[in-house]
């Protein structure tokens, strides 16, 4: 019986080493836990970092919601509504995903049963998808507000937000199917929430993961670059010396300030998005393409790279709050652009 069990292996869902088996030579044969099945430095790092991120994310996002709630409902703009939904999305990550990861890192194994395994697998990605999709909505809304002001409609903003919520649910739904409770073949009291046996071949699993990366990271990044790049290019072309004669001095000054602020905002948004998400997907791609070498990476480095995905929920209220959440007397740079381009340019549909 022991010989039949020696080669049985199960992979852990966190891209860590296989559930390996060791059989002693003495009569008291045993199966020691591998490093990924025991509390290690990587788990300790996860608990500390996630706990810190929870505090920062909750503080930042609740602050944004508080500021937005103090404004009159009738004065609420599209960008304020989208910022509120972005804060809600980040709070879902803060109070659903982060506590789950903290508890999971502490226990190492999964002790909550199969149903909660599937439910929490859904919410592990729902908030992340929603945050990325709301960022797309904000980028597209600013694109139309500045470049195509005659085509701006409030209904479009609401439809985009609804689409973001629905799309996030649909993209997260497969998680509830592929994740399930699995019992270790040898250490029967060790159970884990894994994707083992969910895919026919490893190629299908890689395709699924790459598709998720494209929807959560690549596509939003392309949209953000295109929208804010187009906005900056439009403002830059309007303030080109060759076009100065077509503007009043006040228009030039406004567009000049908007140009500088938009450049700073665009660079900040892109850098924050890339810095927050790239380490996570670098580690993921490494594991998908060369699993054996990825397993040899120090546990703290692995966990640290995966943790970067959640830092976006902490940075969003800072970035978008600084540039968009102002006191009533101060207009945001994009609002200045919208007014200036709508009042002093002939932007056609």
C-alpha positions in Angstrom: 0.0 0.0 0.0 2.8 2.3 0.9 4.5 1.6 -2.5 1.3 2.5 -4.3 1.1 5.8 -2.5 4.7 6.9 -3.0 4.2 8.6 -6.5 0.9 10.2 -5.8 1.1 14.0 -6.0 -1.3 16.9 -5.9 -0.5 20.5 -6.8 -1.3 23.3 -4.5 -3.4 26.1 -5.9 -1.0 28.9 -4.9 1.7 27.9 -7.5 3.9 26.3 -4.8 5.7 23.0 -4.8 3.8 19.7 -5.3 2.3 17.8 -2.4 5.2 15.3 -2.3 5.3 12.1 -0.4 8.0 10.5 1.6 8.0 7.0 3.1 10.3 6.1 6.0 12.2 2.9 6.1 11.1 2.1 9.6 7.9 0.5 10.7 6.4 3.9 11.6 6.1 5.2 8.1 5.2 8.8 7.8 4.4 11.5 5.3 6.0 14.8 6.4 4.6 18.1 5.2 6.5 19.9 2.4 7.3 23.6 2.8 4.2 24.8 1.0 2.0 22.7 3.3 3.6 24.1 6.5 3.5 27.7 7.9 6.6 29.3 6.4 8.2 32.7 6.0 6.0 33.3 2.9 2.8 32.9 4.9 4.1 35.2 7.6 4.9 37.8 5.0 1.4 37.5 3.5 -0.2 38.0 6.9 1.9 41.1 7.7 1.5 42.7 4.3 -2.2 42.0 3.8 -2.9 43.4 7.3 -1.1 46.6 6.4 -2.7 46.9 3.0 -6.2 46.4 4.7 -5.6 49.4 6.9 -4.3 51.7 4.1 -6.9 50.6 1.6 -9.9 50.9 4.0 -8.7 54.4 5.2 -8.2 55.7 1.7 -11.3 54.3 0.1 -13.6 55.3 3.0 -12.1 58.8 2.9 -13.0 59.0 -0.8 -16.5 57.8 -0.2 -16.9 60.2 2.7 -15.9 63.2 0.6 -18.2 62.1 -2.3 -21.1 61.6 0.1 -20.8 65.1 1.5 -21.6 66.5 -1.9 -25.1 67.2 -3.0 -26.7 64.4 -5.1 -27.7 66.7 -7.8 -24.2 68.0 -8.1 -22.8 64.5 -8.5 -20.9 64.2 -11.8 -20.1 61.1 -13.8 -16.6 61.0 -12.6 -17.7 61.2 -9.0 -20.1 58.3 -9.5 -17.4 56.3 -11.1 -15.0 57.1 -8.3 -17.5 55.9 -5.8 -17.9 52.6 -7.6 -14.1 52.3 -7.8 -13.9 52.8 -4.1 -16.6 50.2 -3.5 -14.7 47.7 -5.8 -11.5 48.3 -3.8 -13.4 47.9 -0.5 -14.6 44.5 -1.8 -11.0 43.5 -2.3 -10.1 44.9 1.1 -12.8 43.2 3.2 -13.4 40.0 1.2 -10.1 39.0 -0.5 -7.6 40.3 2.0 -9.1 38.7 5.2 -9.5 35.5 3.3 -5.8 35.5 2.3 -4.8 36.3 5.9 -6.8 33.5 7.3 -5.7 31.1 4.6 -2.0 32.0 5.2 -2.5 31.4 8.9 -4.1 28.0 8.6 -2.2 27.0 5.4 -4.8 24.3 4.7 -8.5 25.0 3.9 -10.9 24.3 6.8 -14.1 25.9 5.7 -15.6 23.2 3.4 -16.2 22.9 -0.3 -19.1 25.4 -0.6 -17.1 28.3 1.0 -14.1 27.3 -1.1 -16.1 27.9 -4.3 -17.8 31.1 -3.0 -14.6 32.7 -1.8 -12.8 31.7 -5.0 -15.4 33.7 -6.8 -14.9 36.8 -4.6 -11.1 36.5 -4.7 -11.2 37.7 -8.3 -14.5 39.6 -8.4 -13.2 42.8 -6.7 -10.0 42.8 -8.7 -12.0 42.5 -12.0 -14.4 45.2 -11.0 -11.6 47.6 -10.0 -9.9 47.1 -13.4 -13.1 47.5 -15.3 -14.1 50.6 -13.5 -10.7 52.1 -14.4 -11.7 51.4 -18.0 -15.0 53.2 -17.5 -13.2 56.2 -16.0 -10.7 56.3 -18.9 -13.4 56.0 -21.6 -15.6 58.7 -19.8 -12.7 61.1 -19.7 -11.9 60.4 -23.3 -15.4 61.4 -24.4 -15.6 64.3 -22.0 -12.5 66.0 -23.4 -12.3 64.9 -27.0 -15.9 64.4 -27.9 -18.0 66.6 -25.5 -21.0 66.6 -27.8 -21.2 62.8 -27.5 -21.2 62.7 -23.7 -24.4 61.2 -22.2 -25.1 60.4 -18.5 -26.8 57.2 -19.6 -23.6 55.9 -21.2 -21.8 56.3 -17.9 -24.4 54.3 -16.0 -24.5 51.6 -18.7 -20.7 51.3 -18.5 -20.8 50.9 -14.7 -23.5 48.2 -15.0 -21.5 46.5 -17.7 -18.4 46.5 -15.4 -20.3 44.8 -12.6 -21.9 42.2 -14.9 -18.6 41.5 -16.7 -16.8 41.1 -13.4 -19.4 38.6 -12.2 -19.1 36.6 -15.5 -15.3 36.6 -15.5 -15.2 35.4 -11.8 -17.9 32.8 -12.2 -15.6 30.1 -13.6 -13.6 30.3 -10.3 -16.5 28.8 -8.4 -16.4 25.8 -10.8 -12.6 25.1 -11.0 -11.8 25.6 -7.3 -13.0 22.8 -5.0 -12.0 21.0 -1.9 -9.4 18.3 -2.4 -8.1 15.9 0.2 -4.4 14.9 0.2 -4.1 11.3 -1.0 -1.8 10.3 1.9 -2.2 12.9 4.6 -6.0 12.5 4.9 -6.5 15.3 7.4 -4.9 17.8 5.1 -7.5 19.5 2.8 -7.0 22.3 0.4 -9.0 24.5 -1.9 -7.4 23.8 -5.3 -7.9 23.6 -9.0 -6.6 20.0 -9.2 -8.6 17.9 -11.7 -10.5 20.9 -13.0 -8.7 21.0 -16.4 -8.1 18.1 -18.7 -4.6 19.2 -19.5 -2.1 21.7 -18.2 -2.4 23.6 -21.5 -6.1 24.4 -20.8 -5.2 25.7 -17.4 -2.5 28.0 -18.9 -5.0 29.3 -21.5 -7.5 30.0 -18.8 -4.9 31.9 -16.7 -3.6 33.9 -19.6 -7.1 34.9 -20.6 -7.7 36.1 -17.1 -4.5 38.1 -17.3 -5.5 39.7 -20.5 -8.9 40.7 -19.2 -7.7 42.0 -15.8 -4.4 43.6 -16.8 -3.5 43.8 -20.5 -6.9 45.1 -21.8 -7.3 47.7 -19.1 -3.7 48.9 -19.6 -4.3 49.3 -23.4 -7.5 51.3 -22.8 -5.8 53.5 -20.2 -2.9 54.2 -22.5 -5.0 54.9 -25.5 -7.6 57.2 -23.7 -5.2 59.3 -21.7 -2.6 59.3 -24.5 -5.3 60.7 -26.8 -6.4 63.3 -24.3 -2.8 64.5 -23.8 -2.2 64.6 -27.6 -5.3 66.6 -28.2 -4.4 69.2 -25.5 -0.8 69.3 -26.8 -1.9 69.9 -30.4 -4.3 72.7 -29.2 -1.5 74.5 -27.4 1.0 74.1 -30.3 2.4 77.5 -31.3 1.1 77.1 -34.8 -2.4 77.1 -33.4 -2.1 80.0 -31.0 -3.8 82.5 -33.2 -7.0 80.6 -33.1 -7.3 80.9 -29.3 -7.9 83.8 -26.9 -5.2 84.3 -24.3 -7.4 82.9 -21.5 -7.9 79.7 -23.5 -4.2 79.3 -24.0 -3.5 79.7 -20.3 -6.2 77.2 -19.3 -5.1 74.6 -21.8 -1.5 75.1 -20.8 -2.3 74.3 -17.2 -4.5 71.4 -18.2 -1.7 70.1 -20.4 0.8 70.0 -17.5 -1.7 68.5 -15.0 -2.9 65.9 -17.5 0.7 64.9 -18.3 1.4 64.4 -14.6 -1.9 62.5 -14.0 -1.4 60.3 -17.1 2.1 59.3 -16.1 1.0 58.7 -12.5 -2.0 56.5 -13.5 0.0 54.4 -15.9 3.0 53.9 -13.6 0.8 53.0 -10.6 -1.2 50.5 -12.7 1.9 48.9 -14.2 3.8 48.8 -10.9 0.9 47.3 -9.0 0.0 44.6 -11.5 3.2 43.7 -13.4 5.1 41.9 -10.6 2.1 39.6 -10.0 1.8 38.6 -13.6 5.6 38.3 -14.1 5.6 35.6 -11.3 2.5 34.0 -12.8 3.9 33.9 -16.3 7.1 32.5 -14.9 5.2 29.7 -13.2 3.1 28.9 -16.3 6.1 28.8 -18.6 8.7 27.2 -16.4 7.1 25.6 -13.4 10.1 23.8 -12.1 12.4 26.8 -11.9 9.6 29.0 -10.4 9.2 26.5 -7.6 12.7 27.1 -6.5 12.1 30.8 -5.9 12.2 31.8 -2.2 8.8 31.6 -0.6 9.0 35.3 0.5 9.8 36.5 -3.0 6.9 34.4 -4.4 4.4 35.8 -1.9 5.8 39.3 -2.2 5.3 39.3 -6.0 1.8 37.9 -5.7 0.9 40.5 -3.1 1.5 43.4 -5.5 -1.9 42.8 -7.2 -3.7 44.0 -4.1 -1.6 47.2 -3.8 -3.7 48.7 -6.6 -6.7 48.9 -4.2 -4.6 51.1 -1.9 -3.2 53.3 -4.6 -6.5 54.0 -6.5 -7.9 56.3 -3.8 -4.6 58.2 -3.7 -4.2 58.7 -7.4 -7.8 59.3 -8.4 -8.5 61.2 -5.2 -5.6 63.6 -5.7 -6.6 64.4 -9.2 -10.4 64.3 -9.1 -11.7 64.6 -5.5 -11.4 68.3 -4.8 -13.2 70.9 -2.7 -16.1 72.5 -4.4 -14.1 75.6 -5.3 -11.4 73.6 -7.1 -12.0 71.9 -10.4 -10.1 68.8 -11.5 -7.7 69.1 -14.4 -9.9 66.9 -16.6 -12.9 69.0 -15.8 -10.9 72.1 -16.8 -10.0 70.3 -20.1 -13.6 69.4 -20.7 -14.7 73.0 -20.2 -11.9 74.5 -22.3 -12.2 72.0 -25.1 -16.0 72.3 -25.1 -16.0 76.1 -25.0 -13.1 77.1 -27.2 -12.7 74.3 -29.7 -14.9 72.9 -32.4 -14.7 69.2 -31.6 -17.0 67.4 -33.9 -18.5 63.9 -33.4 
